[in-house]
Amino acid sequence: MTVQLAGHDPDEAATNTLDPLVPRPIDRATIVPADGVVDAATFDVAKILAAPDDPADWPAWRDAIRALAADARERLDHDDAAYDAVPWASRCRTAAQIWLWDERLYDWHARRFTPDRLLAAYDDVGGLDGLVLWHAYPCIGIDGRNQFDWYRDVPGLRELVADLQARGVRVFVDYNPWDTGTRRETDAAGRALSDGEALRRTADALGVDGVFLDTLKHADADFLRWMGATDEQRPLALEGESRAPNERLRDHVVSWAQWFADSEAPGVMRARLVERRHMLHSVRRWNRQHAEELQSSWMNGVGVLVWDAVFGVWVGWNARDRSTLRRMARVQRAAHDVLESGEWTPLAGATSTAAADGVYGSTFRLGDVTLVTLVNRADVDGEGAYLAPELAGPIGTDAAAAWDVTAGTRLDGTTVRIPAHGIAGVVVVHGDEPAWLAPLVAAAAADPHEADATFPARDAALVPHARSTGAAPADAIRIRPGTRTHTIEWRRRETGLEGEAPYVEEWKPLPPRLHDVQRHERTVTLGAVAVAAQPVTAGELADWRGEPAPAEPHAAATRIDLDEARAFARDRGARLPTDAEWREAAADATFARPAPSPWEWTETERTDGVTRRVLLVGGSGVVVEGSDWYADGGPQPPERVLSWLRTGLDRSDAIGLRLAWDLPTEETIR
């Protein structure tokens, strides 16, 4: 049994001593003993309540967990007024988290947002109800810009929010409580603003619907005050990362069901049991199979987070799981009132013998309508008389009718077919059919389940660059062509290095594995090239732009994004060096990095069609301290690189450039 210790959060404990492929103790379902006694500290933070293996124990278990929930509501004086203030939140079932400059959302050539293209990418999961617009990590910390700057400075962002909302999608911004080392927010009079007030101003300026609390399960009192409704401000929905404790279900209407390890017989999500309108989004960010969290959500009547590009790393959902979610979301949206207001009986609706085939059910009954959610834990398709006959009486008679609303068929008995690791839904009606039933059945009939569970891999391919057209200056460092072995060093974060997944099927990587320094040997083939011994200067850049000369014209140029850097190089008959060319040139005695030197752009850019990333080299004189989540700063050795996710805000005080030239084959290489 997991116990919450005072002053200690086991969700944030180091994982280096644990098997990363095995759920941590805090992730495992909390066991409710036969006597139903669970201490309040344990129950109030439990992720999911384990179900007994023996169906004979299920009735007593249901009574026990209901009593625990009722006790928590009374003990904590639970208030659900926040749910009345944002009633849409309990319908926000399928959500996604998107990097603002995801290539499905942002057209890099036109430099504009493309919301329709993004939403079309999620049509095959049934569409989105909510979207978190991720904006700063892992790039924040490259300079002094704070998390609010990274929203405030984005052109067209308010219009993007309005476009998404017009298409029925609720929009969340992201709050980073760990951002303490960048510029502090003040008002026009210079008064310091709390993060809550600064975020309220940001949310109002953008017109968003809610706030995602990155790394937080819940916000503090000041933050809550700024997020709540007053005569002057509309309420914002708060979504915590991972488990929201019972005490905070009164003001956090959504939360992530992140890294929840269910029992074999599907358990009950504690937050949903205590507050039926609390929406959870199941998510396991590094998994390539999502059947377990889909089934857990289906049995609990909650939602799912589709996070298919985790901080630039492609972790796309396979066709089977996308099909399961599409069928699941269609039913959940149609039968929302049944799921939210109906009588919920966990582990009911399937025969007790169905468990032998790995089949389990739950029921939600509202008036004359009962929804039975069924899951198949087995590796093979299941088909049998799984539906409990007492649900409907004599199905097929005038007394009751039943439909498989995931397959789109009317049942004439209790036999149901459930795909391997899949779901099925049965609606039983005693009386008049609800208006939503016939369209639901028709849509399901036209949408057969897909069984392909192959991971939809993407290749992060190098973006080709054009050869230079001009002659290299005499003082440029000539690199002899050929094959070399280079040592590459980088700080492992969730971004990976070149598009590869740093973690696969893992349970919550944390320090020291999350931010450790990685090194590997890379074989590179170099052509005949020359690299400038000096970086481009501020004076050279100002002259090219037609701007007044800067105060320090000989300082390294900064505040130039990658496309502009390429244009500058092209106008001088040059190009940018690759990271390998830069590293090779850096070994020459004439290679200079005048202090304070910025990171430098390279032509080592990759795209997988979703994320564009480029390697930065050299380090910088800027160091933002206070969190491991910040981008690297400070001078770095030549082998060190920073994998930079491209943004629309790439002009930075800490990024500059130097030039390179392709050499004619007849030129002598020294």
C-alpha positions as CSV (number, residue, x, y, z in Angstrom):
1,M,0.0,0.0,0.0
2,T,1.3,3.4,-1.0
3,V,1.5,6.0,1.8
4,Q,2.0,9.8,1.1
5,L,4.7,11.0,3.5
6,A,4.7,14.5,4.8
7,G,7.1,16.8,2.8
8,H,7.9,14.0,0.3
9,D,6.4,13.4,-3.1
10,P,7.2,9.9,-4.3
11,D,6.3,10.9,-7.9
12,E,9.5,12.9,-8.0
13,A,11.8,10.4,-6.4
14,A,15.0,9.5,-8.4
15,T,14.5,6.5,-10.6
16,N,18.1,5.4,-11.1
17,T,17.7,2.4,-8.7
18,L,14.5,1.2,-10.4
19,D,13.9,-0.9,-13.5
20,P,12.6,1.8,-15.9
21,L,10.3,-0.7,-17.6
22,V,8.5,-1.6,-14.4
23,P,6.0,0.6,-12.7
24,R,7.3,2.4,-9.6
25,P,5.4,1.7,-6.3
26,I,3.6,5.1,-6.6
27,D,2.4,4.1,-10.1
28,R,0.8,0.8,-9.0
29,A,-2.8,0.5,-8.1
30,T,-3.6,0.9,-4.4
31,I,-5.0,-2.3,-2.8
32,V,-8.1,-2.0,-0.8
33,P,-8.0,-4.8,1.9
34,A,-10.9,-7.0,2.6
35,D,-12.0,-5.0,5.6
36,G,-12.2,-1.8,3.4
37,V,-9.9,0.1,5.8
38,V,-7.5,2.5,4.0
39,D,-5.9,5.4,5.9
40,A,-7.0,8.8,4.6
41,A,-3.5,9.9,3.6
42,T,-3.2,6.9,1.3
43,F,-6.7,7.1,-0.2
44,D,-6.6,10.8,-0.8
45,V,-3.6,10.5,-3.2
46,A,-4.2,7.0,-4.7
47,K,-3.9,7.0,-8.4
48,I,-6.2,4.0,-9.0
49,L,-7.8,1.5,-6.7
50,A,-6.9,-2.1,-7.5
51,A,-9.7,-4.6,-8.2
52,P,-9.7,-8.0,-6.7
53,D,-8.8,-10.9,-9.0
54,D,-11.7,-13.1,-7.8
55,P,-15.1,-11.9,-9.1
56,A,-16.7,-13.2,-5.9
57,D,-14.9,-10.3,-4.1
58,W,-16.2,-7.6,-6.4
59,P,-19.4,-6.7,-4.6
60,A,-17.7,-6.1,-1.2
61,W,-14.9,-4.2,-2.9
62,R,-17.4,-1.9,-4.6
63,D,-19.1,-1.2,-1.3
64,A,-15.7,-0.5,0.3
65,I,-14.5,2.0,-2.3
66,R,-17.8,3.8,-2.4
67,A,-17.7,4.2,1.4
68,L,-14.1,5.6,1.1
69,A,-15.2,8.1,-1.5
70,A,-18.2,9.2,0.6
71,D,-16.0,9.6,3.6
72,A,-13.5,11.7,1.7
73,R,-16.2,14.1,0.4
74,E,-17.6,14.5,3.9
75,R,-14.2,14.7,5.6
76,L,-12.9,17.3,3.1
77,D,-16.2,19.2,2.8
78,H,-16.0,18.7,-0.9
79,D,-17.5,21.5,-3.1
80,D,-18.2,21.0,-6.8
81,A,-19.0,24.6,-7.7
82,A,-15.9,24.9,-9.9
83,Y,-17.5,22.3,-12.2
84,D,-20.5,24.5,-12.6
85,A,-18.3,27.4,-13.6
86,V,-16.6,25.5,-16.5
87,P,-19.2,22.8,-17.5
88,W,-17.4,22.1,-20.7
89,A,-14.4,20.6,-18.9
90,S,-16.2,17.3,-18.1
91,R,-16.7,16.9,-21.8
92,C,-13.1,17.5,-22.7
93,R,-12.3,13.9,-23.3
94,T,-9.8,13.6,-26.1
95,A,-7.0,16.1,-25.8
96,A,-3.5,16.6,-27.3
97,Q,-0.4,18.5,-26.4
98,I,1.3,20.3,-29.2
99,W,4.5,22.2,-29.7
100,L,3.5,25.5,-31.0
101,W,5.8,25.1,-34.0
102,D,4.8,21.5,-34.8
103,E,4.8,21.3,-38.6
104,R,1.2,20.2,-38.6
105,L,0.3,23.4,-36.8
106,Y,2.8,25.8,-38.3
107,D,3.7,26.4,-41.9
108,W,7.5,27.2,-41.9
109,H,7.4,28.6,-45.4
110,A,4.5,30.9,-45.0
111,R,5.3,31.5,-41.3
112,R,1.7,31.1,-40.2
113,F,-0.4,28.8,-38.1
114,T,-2.5,26.1,-39.8
115,P,-5.2,24.9,-37.3
116,D,-7.2,23.0,-39.9
117,R,-4.2,20.9,-40.9
118,L,-3.5,20.1,-37.3
119,L,-7.0,19.1,-36.5
120,A,-7.2,16.9,-39.7
121,A,-4.2,15.0,-38.3
122,Y,-6.4,13.9,-35.4
123,D,-9.5,13.0,-37.4
124,D,-8.6,9.3,-37.1
125,V,-8.7,9.4,-33.3
126,G,-12.2,10.9,-33.5
127,G,-11.1,14.6,-33.3
128,L,-10.0,16.7,-30.4
129,D,-11.9,18.3,-27.5
130,G,-8.9,20.0,-26.0
131,L,-5.4,21.2,-26.9
132,V,-2.5,22.2,-24.8
133,L,-0.3,24.7,-26.7
134,W,3.2,24.0,-25.5
135,H,5.5,26.9,-26.0
136,A,8.8,27.2,-24.0
137,Y,10.5,24.0,-22.8
138,P,13.0,22.8,-23.9
139,C,14.2,26.2,-25.5
140,I,13.5,28.5,-22.5
141,G,16.7,29.4,-20.7
142,I,18.7,30.1,-23.8
143,D,18.4,33.7,-22.7
144,G,16.5,35.9,-20.2
145,R,13.0,35.6,-21.8
146,N,10.5,34.2,-19.4
147,Q,7.6,31.8,-20.0
148,F,5.2,34.6,-20.5
149,D,7.4,36.2,-23.1
150,W,7.4,32.9,-25.0
151,Y,3.6,33.3,-25.4
152,R,3.4,37.1,-25.6
153,D,5.9,37.4,-28.5
154,V,4.2,34.8,-30.8
155,P,2.7,36.5,-33.8
156,G,-0.9,35.3,-34.5
157,L,-1.3,33.3,-31.4
158,R,-4.6,35.0,-30.2
159,E,-6.0,34.4,-33.7
160,L,-4.9,30.7,-33.5
161,V,-6.7,30.3,-30.2
162,A,-9.9,31.8,-31.6
163,D,-9.7,29.6,-34.7
164,L,-9.4,26.5,-32.6
165,Q,-12.2,27.5,-30.4
166,A,-14.4,28.2,-33.4
167,R,-13.8,24.6,-34.4
168,G,-15.0,23.3,-31.0
169,V,-11.6,22.8,-29.4
170,R,-10.9,24.2,-25.9
171,V,-7.4,25.6,-25.6
172,F,-5.0,25.4,-22.6
173,V,-1.8,27.3,-22.1
174,D,1.1,25.8,-20.1
175,Y,2.4,27.1,-16.8
176,N,6.0,26.3,-15.8
177,P,6.4,26.8,-12.0
178,W,10.1,26.0,-12.3
179,D,10.8,29.1,-14.4
180,T,12.4,31.1,-11.6
181,G,15.7,32.2,-13.2
182,T,14.5,34.3,-16.1
183,R,13.2,37.9,-16.3
184,R,10.6,38.6,-13.6
185,E,7.2,40.0,-14.7
186,T,6.2,43.5,-13.7
187,D,3.3,45.8,-14.6
188,A,3.6,49.2,-16.3
189,A,4.4,50.8,-13.0
190,G,7.2,48.4,-12.2
191,R,5.2,46.4,-9.6
192,A,6.3,42.8,-9.3
193,L,3.6,40.3,-10.4
194,S,3.1,36.9,-9.0
195,D,3.0,34.1,-11.5
196,G,-0.7,33.7,-10.9
197,E,-1.4,37.4,-11.9
198,A,1.1,37.2,-14.8
199,L,-0.5,34.0,-16.2
200,R,-4.0,35.5,-15.8
201,R,-2.9,38.4,-17.9
202,T,-1.5,36.1,-20.5
203,A,-4.6,33.9,-20.5
204,D,-6.9,36.9,-20.9
205,A,-4.7,38.4,-23.7
206,L,-4.9,35.1,-25.6
207,G,-8.5,34.2,-24.7
208,V,-7.7,30.6,-23.7
209,D,-10.0,28.3,-21.7
210,G,-7.7,26.7,-19.3
211,V,-4.2,26.2,-17.8
212,F,-2.1,23.1,-17.7
213,L,0.1,22.9,-14.6
214,D,3.4,21.5,-15.8
215,T,5.0,19.3,-13.1
216,L,2.3,20.3,-10.6
217,K,-0.5,18.2,-9.3
218,H,-2.3,21.4,-8.0
219,A,-1.7,25.1,-7.6
220,D,-1.3,27.2,-4.5
221,A,-3.9,29.6,-3.0
222,D,-2.6,32.8,-4.8
223,F,-2.6,31.0,-8.1
224,L,-6.1,29.7,-7.6
225,R,-7.3,33.2,-6.8
226,W,-6.1,34.5,-10.1
227,M,-7.6,31.5,-12.0
228,G,-11.0,31.6,-10.4
229,A,-14.1,33.5,-11.4
230,T,-14.8,37.0,-10.1
231,D,-17.0,39.9,-11.2
232,E,-14.0,41.0,-13.3
233,Q,-12.6,37.7,-14.6
234,R,-14.0,34.5,-16.2
235,P,-13.0,31.1,-14.7
236,L,-10.2,29.1,-16.2
237,A,-10.1,25.3,-16.0
238,L,-7.1,24.0,-14.2
239,E,-5.5,20.7,-15.2
240,G,-2.8,19.2,-13.0
241,E,-0.1,16.9,-14.2
242,S,-0.7,13.4,-12.7
243,R,-2.9,12.7,-9.6
244,A,-4.9,15.5,-8.1
245,P,-5.4,14.8,-4.4
246,N,-9.0,14.7,-3.1
247,E,-8.7,18.0,-1.3
248,R,-8.0,19.7,-4.6
249,L,-10.7,18.1,-6.7
250,R,-12.8,21.1,-5.6
251,D,-10.8,23.5,-7.8
252,H,-8.8,21.4,-10.3
253,V,-11.5,20.1,-12.7
254,V,-9.1,18.1,-15.0
255,S,-6.0,16.1,-14.3
256,W,-3.6,13.7,-16.1
257,A,-3.9,10.0,-15.3
258,Q,-0.2,9.8,-16.0
259,W,1.7,6.6,-15.4
260,F,-1.2,4.8,-13.8
261,A,-0.6,1.0,-13.6
262,D,-4.0,-0.8,-13.5
263,S,-4.8,-4.1,-11.9
264,E,-5.6,-7.1,-14.2
265,A,-9.3,-6.7,-13.4
266,P,-9.7,-3.0,-14.2
267,G,-9.6,-0.8,-11.2
268,V,-11.3,2.5,-10.4
269,M,-9.6,5.9,-10.7
270,R,-9.9,7.5,-7.3
271,A,-10.5,11.0,-8.5
272,R,-13.3,10.0,-10.7
273,L,-14.9,8.0,-7.9
274,V,-14.8,11.0,-5.5
275,E,-16.0,13.6,-8.1
276,R,-17.8,12.2,-11.2
277,R,-17.4,15.4,-13.2
278,H,-13.6,15.4,-12.7
279,M,-12.1,14.6,-16.1
280,L,-8.9,12.6,-16.3
281,H,-6.7,12.2,-19.4
282,S,-4.8,8.9,-19.4
283,V,-1.3,9.2,-20.8
284,R,1.9,7.2,-20.9
285,R,4.1,9.4,-23.0
286,W,6.9,7.0,-24.0
287,N,4.7,4.0,-24.8
288,R,4.2,2.7,-28.3
289,Q,1.2,0.6,-27.3
290,H,-1.7,2.4,-25.6
291,A,-4.2,-0.4,-25.0
292,E,-3.9,-0.4,-21.3
293,E,-4.6,3.3,-20.7
294,L,-7.4,3.2,-23.3
295,Q,-9.1,0.4,-21.5
296,S,-8.6,2.0,-18.1
297,S,-10.2,5.2,-19.4
298,W,-13.0,3.3,-21.1
299,M,-13.9,1.5,-17.8
300,N,-13.8,4.7,-15.8
301,G,-15.7,6.9,-18.3
302,V,-12.8,9.3,-18.7
303,G,-10.6,10.7,-21.5
304,V,-7.2,10.3,-23.1
305,L,-4.2,12.5,-23.9
306,V,-2.8,11.9,-27.4
307,W,0.8,13.1,-27.0
308,D,2.4,11.9,-30.2
309,A,5.4,14.3,-30.3
310,V,7.0,14.5,-26.8
311,F,9.1,17.7,-26.8
312,G,10.1,17.0,-30.4
313,V,10.4,13.2,-30.2
314,W,8.0,11.2,-32.4
315,V,6.0,8.7,-30.4
316,G,3.1,8.3,-32.8
317,W,0.1,6.2,-32.0
318,N,-0.4,3.0,-34.0
319,A,-3.5,2.3,-36.2
320,R,-5.1,-0.1,-33.6
321,D,-4.9,2.3,-30.8
322,R,-6.1,5.3,-32.9
323,S,-9.1,3.1,-34.0
324,T,-9.9,2.1,-30.4
325,L,-9.8,5.8,-29.3
326,R,-12.0,6.9,-32.2
327,R,-14.6,4.3,-31.4
328,M,-14.4,5.0,-27.7
329,A,-14.6,8.8,-28.0
330,R,-17.6,8.5,-30.3
331,V,-19.6,6.6,-27.6
332,Q,-18.4,8.7,-24.7
333,R,-19.5,11.9,-26.4
334,A,-22.9,10.6,-27.4
335,A,-23.6,9.0,-24.0
336,H,-22.0,11.8,-21.9
337,D,-24.9,12.2,-19.6
338,V,-25.0,8.5,-18.9
339,L,-21.3,8.4,-18.0
340,E,-21.4,11.6,-15.9
341,S,-24.8,11.3,-14.1
342,G,-25.7,7.6,-14.3
343,E,-25.3,5.0,-11.6
344,W,-21.8,3.6,-12.0
345,T,-21.2,0.0,-11.1
346,P,-17.5,-1.0,-11.7
347,L,-16.9,-4.6,-12.7
348,A,-20.4,-5.3,-13.6
349,G,-22.2,-6.0,-16.9
350,A,-20.1,-9.0,-17.9
351,T,-20.6,-12.5,-16.7
352,S,-18.4,-13.6,-13.9
353,T,-17.0,-16.3,-16.2
354,A,-15.9,-13.8,-18.8
355,A,-12.9,-12.9,-16.7
356,A,-11.5,-16.3,-17.6
357,D,-11.2,-15.0,-21.1
358,G,-9.7,-11.7,-19.9
359,V,-13.0,-9.9,-20.5
360,Y,-14.3,-7.4,-17.9
361,G,-17.2,-4.9,-17.9
362,S,-18.6,-1.8,-16.0
363,T,-22.1,-0.4,-16.2
364,F,-23.4,3.1,-16.3
365,R,-27.2,3.4,-15.9
366,L,-29.3,6.5,-16.3
367,G,-33.1,6.0,-16.5
368,D,-34.0,3.4,-19.1
369,V,-30.5,3.4,-20.7
370,T,-27.5,1.3,-19.6
371,L,-24.1,1.6,-21.1
372,V,-21.9,-1.5,-20.6
373,T,-18.2,-0.8,-21.2
374,L,-16.3,-4.0,-22.0
375,V,-12.5,-4.6,-22.4
376,N,-10.6,-7.6,-23.6
377,R,-7.2,-8.0,-21.8
378,A,-6.2,-11.0,-23.9
379,D,-3.9,-11.3,-26.9
380,V,-6.6,-12.8,-29.0
381,D,-10.0,-11.6,-30.1
382,G,-12.8,-12.7,-27.8
383,E,-16.3,-13.7,-28.7
384,G,-18.7,-15.2,-26.3
385,A,-21.9,-14.8,-24.2
386,Y,-20.1,-12.1,-22.2
387,L,-23.0,-9.7,-21.5
388,A,-24.7,-10.3,-18.2
389,P,-28.2,-11.6,-19.0
390,E,-29.8,-9.8,-16.0
391,L,-28.9,-6.5,-17.5
392,A,-31.6,-6.5,-20.2
393,G,-33.9,-9.3,-19.4
394,P,-34.9,-11.1,-22.5
395,I,-32.9,-9.1,-25.1
396,G,-34.8,-8.9,-28.4
397,T,-38.2,-8.8,-26.9
398,D,-40.4,-5.7,-26.4
399,A,-39.0,-5.4,-22.9
400,A,-35.4,-4.5,-23.9
401,A,-33.2,-4.0,-26.9
402,A,-29.4,-3.9,-27.0
403,W,-26.8,-2.6,-29.5
404,D,-23.1,-3.0,-29.8
405,V,-22.3,0.7,-30.2
406,T,-18.7,0.1,-31.1
407,A,-19.4,-2.4,-33.9
408,G,-22.7,-0.8,-35.0
409,T,-24.9,-3.9,-34.7
410,R,-28.1,-4.8,-32.9
411,L,-27.7,-7.8,-30.5
412,D,-30.1,-10.6,-30.5
413,G,-28.5,-12.3,-27.5
414,T,-25.7,-11.9,-25.0
415,T,-22.8,-12.7,-27.4
416,V,-20.3,-9.9,-27.9
417,R,-17.2,-9.8,-29.9
418,I,-14.2,-7.8,-28.5
419,P,-10.9,-7.3,-30.4
420,A,-7.6,-8.4,-28.7
421,H,-6.6,-5.7,-26.3
422,G,-9.6,-3.8,-27.4
423,I,-13.0,-2.5,-26.2
424,A,-16.6,-3.0,-26.9
425,G,-19.6,-1.0,-25.8
426,V,-23.2,-2.2,-25.4
427,V,-26.2,0.1,-24.9
428,V,-29.3,-1.6,-23.4
429,V,-32.6,0.3,-23.6
430,H,-35.8,-0.4,-21.6
431,G,-38.2,1.9,-23.3
432,D,-37.7,4.7,-25.8
433,E,-34.4,4.9,-27.6
434,P,-32.4,8.1,-26.9
435,A,-32.0,10.4,-29.9
436,W,-28.3,9.9,-30.0
437,L,-28.4,6.1,-30.3
438,A,-29.3,5.6,-34.0
439,P,-26.7,8.0,-35.3
440,L,-24.1,6.4,-33.0
441,V,-24.9,2.9,-34.3
442,A,-24.8,4.0,-37.9
443,A,-21.4,5.8,-37.4
444,A,-20.0,2.7,-35.7
445,A,-21.2,0.4,-38.5
446,A,-19.3,2.4,-41.0
447,D,-16.1,2.3,-39.0
448,P,-14.5,-1.1,-38.7
449,H,-11.8,-1.7,-36.1
450,E,-8.2,-1.7,-37.2
451,A,-5.9,-4.3,-35.8
452,D,-2.5,-3.1,-37.0
453,A,-0.4,-2.3,-33.9
454,T,2.8,-1.5,-35.8
455,F,4.6,1.6,-34.6
456,P,4.3,4.3,-37.2
457,A,8.0,5.3,-37.3
458,R,9.2,8.5,-38.8
459,D,12.7,9.3,-40.1
460,A,14.2,12.5,-38.8
461,A,16.0,13.3,-42.1
462,L,18.6,15.9,-42.6
463,V,17.4,19.0,-44.4
464,P,19.6,19.4,-47.5
465,H,21.5,22.6,-47.9
466,A,22.8,24.3,-51.0
467,R,26.4,24.6,-51.8
468,S,28.1,27.9,-51.4
469,T,28.8,30.0,-54.5
470,G,31.6,32.3,-53.4
471,A,35.3,32.0,-52.6
472,A,36.5,31.4,-49.1
473,P,38.7,34.2,-47.7
474,A,42.4,33.5,-47.2
475,D,42.1,33.3,-43.4
476,A,39.3,30.8,-43.4
477,I,40.2,27.4,-41.9
478,R,40.6,24.8,-44.6
479,I,39.4,21.3,-43.7
480,R,40.9,18.3,-45.4
481,P,38.2,16.1,-46.8
482,G,37.8,12.5,-45.5
483,T,36.4,10.4,-42.8
484,R,36.8,11.3,-39.1
485,T,35.6,10.0,-35.8
486,H,34.1,12.7,-33.6
487,T,33.0,12.5,-30.0
488,I,29.6,14.1,-29.5
489,E,28.4,15.2,-26.1
490,W,25.0,16.4,-25.1
491,R,22.7,16.6,-22.1
492,R,20.1,13.9,-22.3
493,R,16.6,15.4,-22.0
494,E,13.3,14.4,-23.3
495,T,14.1,16.0,-26.6
496,G,16.6,13.4,-27.6
497,L,19.5,14.4,-29.9
498,E,18.5,13.9,-33.5
499,G,14.9,12.8,-33.3
500,E,15.5,9.4,-31.7
501,A,13.4,8.5,-28.6
502,P,15.6,8.8,-25.5
503,Y,13.1,6.6,-23.6
504,V,10.9,3.8,-24.9
505,E,8.1,2.1,-22.9
506,E,9.6,3.6,-19.8
507,W,7.9,4.8,-16.6
508,K,8.7,8.4,-15.7
509,P,12.4,9.0,-16.2
510,L,13.8,11.4,-13.6
511,P,17.2,12.7,-12.6
512,P,19.9,11.5,-12.8
513,R,18.9,9.7,-16.0
514,L,16.8,12.6,-17.3
515,H,19.4,15.3,-17.4
516,D,22.7,13.3,-17.5
517,V,25.4,14.0,-20.0
518,Q,25.7,11.5,-22.9
519,R,28.7,10.9,-25.1
520,H,29.1,8.8,-28.2
521,E,31.5,8.4,-31.1
522,R,30.2,9.4,-34.5
523,T,31.8,8.7,-37.9
524,V,31.6,11.7,-40.2
525,T,32.5,12.2,-43.8
526,L,33.8,15.7,-44.6
527,G,34.1,17.3,-47.9
528,A,36.5,20.0,-49.0
529,V,35.3,23.0,-47.0
530,A,36.5,26.1,-45.3
531,V,35.1,27.5,-42.1
532,A,35.5,31.2,-41.0
533,A,38.0,31.7,-38.2
534,Q,35.8,34.4,-36.7
535,P,32.0,34.5,-36.1
536,V,30.0,37.1,-38.0
537,T,30.1,40.4,-36.2
538,A,27.2,42.6,-35.1
539,G,28.6,45.3,-37.4
540,E,28.5,43.0,-40.4
541,L,24.9,42.0,-39.6
542,A,23.8,45.6,-39.1
543,D,25.4,46.6,-42.4
544,W,23.6,43.8,-44.2
545,R,20.3,44.8,-42.7
546,G,20.8,48.4,-43.4
547,E,20.7,49.3,-39.8
548,P,22.7,51.9,-37.8
549,A,26.1,50.6,-36.6
550,P,25.8,48.9,-33.1
551,A,27.6,50.2,-30.1
552,E,30.0,47.2,-30.2
553,P,30.4,46.4,-33.9
554,H,33.1,43.8,-33.4
555,A,31.1,41.7,-31.0
556,A,29.6,38.5,-32.3
557,A,26.3,39.0,-34.0
558,T,23.2,37.7,-32.3
559,R,19.4,38.0,-32.6
560,I,19.3,36.3,-36.0
561,D,17.1,33.3,-36.7
562,L,18.2,30.3,-38.8
563,D,16.5,31.3,-42.0
564,E,17.9,34.8,-41.8
565,A,21.3,33.4,-41.0
566,R,21.1,31.3,-44.1
567,A,20.1,34.3,-46.1
568,F,23.0,36.4,-44.8
569,A,25.4,33.6,-45.6
570,R,23.9,33.1,-49.1
571,D,24.3,36.8,-49.9
572,R,28.0,36.5,-49.1
573,G,28.4,33.4,-51.3
574,A,28.7,31.2,-48.2
575,R,26.6,28.9,-46.1
576,L,26.5,27.8,-42.5
577,P,28.8,25.0,-41.4
578,T,27.5,21.7,-40.3
579,D,28.2,20.7,-36.7
580,A,30.9,18.3,-37.8
581,E,32.6,21.0,-40.0
582,W,32.4,23.5,-37.1
583,R,33.9,20.9,-34.7
584,E,36.7,20.1,-37.0
585,A,37.5,23.7,-37.6
586,A,37.4,24.4,-33.8
587,A,40.5,22.2,-33.4
588,D,42.6,24.7,-35.4
589,A,44.7,27.2,-33.5
590,T,43.2,30.2,-35.5
591,F,39.6,29.3,-34.7
592,A,38.3,32.2,-32.5
593,R,35.3,32.6,-30.1
594,P,35.6,36.1,-28.7
595,A,34.0,36.4,-25.3
596,P,31.1,36.7,-24.7
597,S,30.4,34.2,-27.5
598,P,26.9,33.0,-28.4
599,W,25.8,29.5,-29.5
600,E,26.1,29.3,-33.3
601,W,23.7,28.0,-35.9
602,T,24.7,25.0,-38.0
603,E,23.3,23.4,-41.1
604,T,22.7,20.2,-39.2
605,E,18.9,20.5,-39.3
606,R,16.5,17.6,-39.3
607,T,12.8,17.2,-39.7
608,D,10.5,14.2,-39.4
609,G,7.6,16.1,-40.8
610,V,6.4,17.1,-37.3
611,T,9.4,18.7,-35.6
612,R,12.2,20.7,-37.0
613,R,15.4,20.6,-34.9
614,V,18.9,21.9,-35.5
615,L,22.2,21.4,-33.6
616,L,23.7,24.5,-31.9
617,V,27.4,24.5,-31.1
618,G,29.8,26.4,-29.0
619,G,27.9,27.4,-25.9
620,S,27.2,31.0,-24.9
621,G,28.0,33.6,-22.3
622,V,24.4,33.4,-21.1
623,V,23.6,31.1,-18.1
624,V,20.1,30.9,-16.7
625,E,20.1,29.1,-13.4
626,G,17.5,27.6,-11.2
627,S,16.2,24.6,-13.0
628,D,17.4,21.6,-15.0
629,W,14.6,22.2,-17.4
630,Y,16.4,25.2,-18.9
631,A,18.4,25.1,-22.1
632,D,22.2,24.7,-21.6
633,G,24.2,27.9,-21.2
634,G,27.8,28.9,-20.6
635,P,30.9,28.2,-22.7
636,Q,31.0,24.6,-24.0
637,P,33.7,22.4,-25.4
638,P,33.7,21.8,-29.2
639,E,32.2,18.4,-28.8
640,R,29.1,19.7,-26.9
641,V,25.9,20.3,-28.9
642,L,22.5,21.5,-28.0
643,S,19.5,20.0,-29.9
644,W,17.4,23.0,-30.5
645,L,13.7,22.7,-31.5
646,R,13.0,25.4,-34.0
647,T,10.6,28.0,-32.9
648,G,9.1,31.2,-34.4
649,L,11.0,33.1,-31.7
650,D,14.5,31.9,-32.6
651,R,16.1,35.4,-32.5
652,S,18.1,35.3,-29.3
653,D,20.8,37.3,-27.5
654,A,22.6,33.9,-27.2
655,I,22.6,32.6,-30.8
656,G,24.8,33.8,-33.6
657,L,26.6,32.4,-36.7
658,R,29.8,32.0,-38.6
659,L,30.2,31.2,-42.3
660,A,31.5,28.2,-44.3
661,W,32.4,27.8,-48.0
662,D,32.6,24.7,-50.2
663,L,36.0,24.6,-51.8
664,P,36.7,23.7,-55.4
665,T,38.4,20.4,-55.8
666,E,41.5,21.9,-57.2
667,E,42.1,24.2,-54.2
668,T,44.9,23.0,-52.0
669,I,43.9,22.0,-48.5
670,R,46.5,22.7,-45.8
